Amino acid sequence: MANIKDKIADFRSGFVAIMGSPNVGKSTLLNQMLGEKISITSKKPQTTRNRILGVVHRPSSQLVFIDTPGIHKAKRPLNIRIVDAALSALGDVDIVLVMVDVANPDPDSETFLINKLKKIKKPVVLALNKTDIVKKPTLFSIIDKWAKAYSFEAIIPVSAILGDQIEELVEAMEALLPKGPAFFPEDTLTDLPERFIAAEMIREKVFRLTGQEIPYSTAVTLDSFSEEKKGTLVKIHATIHVERASQKGMIIGKNGSKLKMIGTEARKEIEQMVGTKVFLKLFVRVHKNWSKDTKALRKFGY
């Protein structure tokens, strides 16, 4: 009985905000730590627009990660809201995990982020991502640069895409957690509803399969999400919102080919998530200049 009490007394738990410039691999890292996909990824920056929560369960700890949108100097109303969402996470967490892309540094965003960190009194761990594509002498000089820029609790080189050094990174954060009971049951992966994740998976496919201009002018809403045939089928109707008629044509593609591709790839991932067959029907609607419209931003969840 005493052993059980000791285990409970030694248990650690806390919230960790994953911060960094756009497109440094924050969502890929979160998915890697969770062992399952809940946060969308693409090679285009600013893929994540909302705060995504993921729970990592370990024998003696629970880490609740908040994957935030990329920190950058924002000008457009949508981007200002994205950055505000990211910064608001800092006040509610026990640890800040800063992530940097060592292969493609972004000095302006990194300086902006360091200045923000200096204003908070939280333990900060630095993950240097994409170490699989830089040479060791370069990596050593990068580590030295960051060690001088800020007093990090730990600096861990990782490769989120390959899973290298992820365990070492989690252990470094685990040691900084305050003692306390778990916040979520052991089977909890995220607090996000399946509807939200399904919409994000559709938006990810728009990011991955369309040109440079299109993704930043799109939002996805679910019109319906229902279980049918005694739970053996999930029926989803979703709308992809764009800002101009020309963008609508690009997403639909010749004879609907692009929209069909987006739908097919999204459906496969949603089926993996819900564990059953999915019928997915996509619509494309023009909502002129929605990313500059405060009411539209609220309607679409920003």
MIGUGU-185511 format. One record per residue (C-alpha): residue number from 1; x, y, z. Coordinates in steps of 0.001 Angstrom, whole numbers, plus 500000, padded with zeros to 6 digits. Layout:
<sites>
(site NUM,(X,Y,Z));
...
</sites>
This chain:
<sites>
(site 1,(500000,500000,500000));
(site 2,(502873,502336,500853));
(site 3,(504358,501827,497361));
(site 4,(501100,502939,495704));
(site 5,(501002,506051,497904));
(site 6,(504623,506827,497012));
(site 7,(503834,506530,493282));
(site 8,(500877,508900,493620));
(site 9,(502983,511367,495645));
(site 10,(505740,511330,493004));
(site 11,(503413,511725,489993));
(site 12,(503997,514850,487910));
(site 13,(501658,516642,485529));
(site 14,(501443,519943,483752));
(site 15,(500747,521969,480622));
(site 16,(503372,522637,477936));
(site 17,(503012,525265,475193));
(site 18,(504826,524433,471939));
(site 19,(506026,527753,470500));
(site 20,(508008,528697,467410));
(site 21,(508066,530485,464083));
(site 22,(505699,529291,461327));
(site 23,(506569,525974,459673));
(site 24,(509272,524793,462111));
(site 25,(507566,521413,462645));
(site 26,(505529,521968,465831));
(site 27,(502538,519913,464679));
(site 28,(504783,517097,463398));
(site 29,(506512,517008,466798));
(site 30,(503201,516873,468671));
(site 31,(501923,514026,466503));
(site 32,(505241,512201,467046));
(site 33,(505060,512552,470838));
(site 34,(501425,511403,470875));
(site 35,(502041,508495,468511));
(site 36,(498900,509531,466633));
(site 37,(497831,512378,464362));
(site 38,(495662,515127,465829));
(site 39,(497377,518241,464451));
(site 40,(497565,519022,460751));
(site 41,(500845,519506,458912));
(site 42,(502057,520805,455562));
(site 43,(505170,522402,454091));
(site 44,(503394,525756,453939));
(site 45,(503753,528050,456969));
(site 46,(500878,528928,459316));
(site 47,(499054,525636,458814));
(site 48,(497968,525590,462472));
(site 49,(495507,528393,463236));
(site 50,(493971,527240,466530));
(site 51,(495377,525953,469802));
(site 52,(495501,522147,469567));
(site 53,(495657,520171,472819));
(site 54,(497336,516750,472994));
(site 55,(497912,514541,476057));
(site 56,(501026,512369,476497));
(site 57,(500672,509657,479157));
(site 58,(503786,508259,480863));
(site 59,(504145,505871,483840));
(site 60,(504927,508646,486326));
(site 61,(503707,511764,484540));
(site 62,(501186,513366,482212));
(site 63,(502187,516138,479802));
(site 64,(499389,518199,478281));
(site 65,(500725,519871,475137));
(site 66,(499242,522934,473483));
(site 67,(500375,523166,469841));
(site 68,(500128,526871,469039));
(site 69,(500138,528685,465685));
(site 70,(503459,530063,464431));
(site 71,(504751,533233,466104));
(site 72,(505456,536004,463604));
(site 73,(504975,539751,463179));
(site 74,(501415,539821,461912));
(site 75,(499637,542481,459832));
(site 76,(496454,540874,458421));
(site 77,(493480,540560,460841));
(site 78,(493507,536764,460507));
(site 79,(497238,536540,461245));
(site 80,(496963,538931,464212));
(site 81,(494333,536595,465715));
(site 82,(496543,533581,464993));
(site 83,(499507,535129,466851));
(site 84,(497274,536312,469730));
(site 85,(496048,532719,470126));
(site 86,(499641,531513,470324));
(site 87,(500785,534105,472864));
(site 88,(497709,533646,475060));
(site 89,(498852,530055,475709));
(site 90,(501935,531268,477599));
(site 91,(499984,532475,480628));
(site 92,(498340,529118,481305));
(site 93,(501262,526674,481119));
(site 94,(503945,525196,483377));
(site 95,(506619,524818,480682));
(site 96,(507297,526484,477325));
(site 97,(508776,524308,474577));
(site 98,(510383,526504,471912));
(site 99,(511039,524903,468551));
(site 100,(513510,526177,465951));
(site 101,(514180,524980,462403));
(site 102,(517978,524740,462182));
(site 103,(517889,524154,458412));
(site 104,(515807,527271,457633));
(site 105,(516336,529897,460354));
(site 106,(513973,532885,460553));
(site 107,(515953,535568,462458));
(site 108,(513125,538141,462620));
(site 109,(510543,535710,464031));
(site 110,(513128,534156,466362));
(site 111,(514099,537572,467790));
(site 112,(510396,538434,468184));
(site 113,(509844,535147,470078));
(site 114,(512891,535576,472354));
(site 115,(511678,539070,473316));
(site 116,(508284,537600,474247));
(site 117,(509926,534852,476339));
(site 118,(511900,537415,478349));
(site 119,(508604,538809,479640));
(site 120,(507405,535540,481175));
(site 121,(508758,533604,484155));
(site 122,(508377,530007,483015));
(site 123,(510924,527236,482465));
(site 124,(511775,527061,478747));
(site 125,(513143,524055,476838));
(site 126,(514547,524499,473320));
(site 127,(514108,521848,470611));
(site 128,(516380,522346,467596));
(site 129,(514457,520606,464805));
(site 130,(515528,519154,461422));
(site 131,(518978,518153,462680));
(site 132,(518909,515308,460149));
(site 133,(519628,517803,457343));
(site 134,(522439,519926,458848));
(site 135,(526077,518993,459456));
(site 136,(527395,518585,463006));
(site 137,(529790,521610,463008));
(site 138,(526860,523822,461912));
(site 139,(524642,522307,464616));
(site 140,(527267,522960,467332));
(site 141,(527489,526627,466362));
(site 142,(523667,526914,466386));
(site 143,(523503,525372,469877));
(site 144,(526130,527854,471068));
(site 145,(524216,530800,469545));
(site 146,(520950,529839,471277));
(site 147,(522660,529124,474609));
(site 148,(523896,532735,474575));
(site 149,(520526,534174,473467));
(site 150,(518430,532857,476372));
(site 151,(518758,530839,479580));
(site 152,(517043,527600,478506));
(site 153,(516528,524742,480975));
(site 154,(517677,522342,478251));
(site 155,(518625,522461,474557));
(site 156,(517797,519236,472707));
(site 157,(518580,518640,468988));
(site 158,(515745,516589,467414));
(site 159,(514295,515414,464127));
(site 160,(510504,515502,464470));
(site 161,(509940,513804,461125));
(site 162,(512272,510867,461958));
(site 163,(511499,510716,465681));
(site 164,(515157,511257,466680));
(site 165,(515780,512404,470283));
(site 166,(512048,512725,471007));
(site 167,(512337,510562,474141));
(site 168,(515215,512731,475429));
(site 169,(513136,515847,474810));
(site 170,(510107,514470,476687));
(site 171,(512335,513384,479599));
(site 172,(513798,516898,479861));
(site 173,(510304,518369,480116));
(site 174,(509071,515633,482457));
(site 175,(511772,516598,484970));
(site 176,(510440,520181,485035));
(site 177,(506796,519280,485681));
(site 178,(505276,520160,489051));
(site 179,(504066,517303,491253));
(site 180,(500360,516651,490989));
(site 181,(497663,514251,489748));
(site 182,(496776,513636,486102));
(site 183,(494424,516135,484459));
(site 184,(492911,513657,481972));
(site 185,(491959,509946,482006));
(site 186,(494523,507544,480507));
(site 187,(492577,507041,477269));
(site 188,(492400,510792,476471));
(site 189,(494458,511857,473466));
(site 190,(492961,515331,472958));
(site 191,(490105,517507,474203));
(site 192,(489143,518381,470635));
(site 193,(485904,516950,469203));
(site 194,(486113,514663,466160));
(site 195,(484201,517308,464172));
(site 196,(487020,519826,464674));
(site 197,(489761,517347,463744));
(site 198,(487829,516214,460644));
(site 199,(487521,519847,459454));
(site 200,(491256,520337,460098));
(site 201,(492095,517213,458090));
(site 202,(490137,518595,455120));
(site 203,(491919,521949,455489));
(site 204,(495275,520170,455555));
(site 205,(494538,518554,452184));
(site 206,(493683,521975,450731));
(site 207,(497082,523181,452014));
(site 208,(498941,520218,450559));
(site 209,(497204,519972,447185));
(site 210,(496756,523595,446080));
(site 211,(499089,526401,445002));
(site 212,(500780,529019,447158));
(site 213,(497951,531568,447216));
(site 214,(494965,529314,447909));
(site 215,(495502,527871,451427));
(site 216,(495613,531196,453263));
(site 217,(492260,532189,451780));
(site 218,(490438,529034,452881));
(site 219,(488469,527969,455932));
(site 220,(486547,524733,456444));
(site 221,(483256,524333,458295));
(site 222,(481284,521143,458882));
(site 223,(477618,521438,457922));
(site 224,(476761,517973,459283));
(site 225,(478540,515076,461021));
(site 226,(476323,512092,461766));
(site 227,(476562,508359,462452));
(site 228,(474349,506179,460294));
(site 229,(473668,502461,459719));
(site 230,(474102,501636,463422));
(site 231,(477485,503317,463646));
(site 232,(479034,501588,460619));
(site 233,(479048,504806,458553));
(site 234,(479869,508432,459358));
(site 235,(478281,510927,456978));
(site 236,(479962,514334,456674));
(site 237,(478981,517396,454658));
(site 238,(481663,520107,454744));
(site 239,(482174,523500,453103));
(site 240,(485487,524950,451950));
(site 241,(485190,528752,452096));
(site 242,(487309,530888,449751));
(site 243,(487599,534634,449177));
(site 244,(487288,534895,445396));
(site 245,(485489,533115,442554));
(site 246,(488826,532384,440832));
(site 247,(489974,530491,443957));
(site 248,(486798,528418,443876));
(site 249,(487686,527255,440366));
(site 250,(491210,526316,441449));
(site 251,(489970,524187,444335));
(site 252,(487328,522435,442233));
(site 253,(489778,521841,439364));
(site 254,(489047,520583,435859));
(site 255,(485856,518496,435918));
(site 256,(486025,518521,439726));
(site 257,(489339,516617,439774));
(site 258,(491088,518703,442455));
(site 259,(488095,518679,444824));
(site 260,(487774,514918,444363));
(site 261,(491466,514481,445265));
(site 262,(491073,516657,448388));
(site 263,(487985,514689,449408));
(site 264,(489538,511253,448822));
(site 265,(492687,511991,450849));
(site 266,(490760,513656,453682));
(site 267,(488230,510802,453822));
(site 268,(490989,508186,454256));
(site 269,(492461,510028,457242));
(site 270,(489057,510669,458827));
(site 271,(488242,506949,458474));
(site 272,(491439,506109,460389));
(site 273,(490405,508514,463149));
(site 274,(486785,507370,463560));
(site 275,(487482,503691,462873));
(site 276,(484652,503211,460394));
(site 277,(483641,504021,456816));
(site 278,(483085,507678,455958));
(site 279,(480935,509336,453301));
(site 280,(482385,512813,452716));
(site 281,(480656,515433,450564));
(site 282,(482536,518693,449949));
(site 283,(481136,522037,448822));
(site 284,(483074,525184,447862));
(site 285,(481585,528614,448576));
(site 286,(482868,532151,448013));
(site 287,(482833,534380,451098));
(site 288,(484404,537591,449828));
(site 289,(487461,538734,451839));
(site 290,(486455,536624,454862));
(site 291,(489978,536755,456372));
(site 292,(489586,540536,456801));
(site 293,(486019,540314,458150));
(site 294,(485755,540201,461968));
(site 295,(482312,538538,461912));
(site 296,(483517,535871,459471));
(site 297,(486634,535219,461563));
(site 298,(484410,534573,464591));
(site 299,(482047,532388,462539));
(site 300,(484953,530252,461325));
(site 301,(486337,529862,464846));
(site 302,(489240,532332,464922));
</sites>
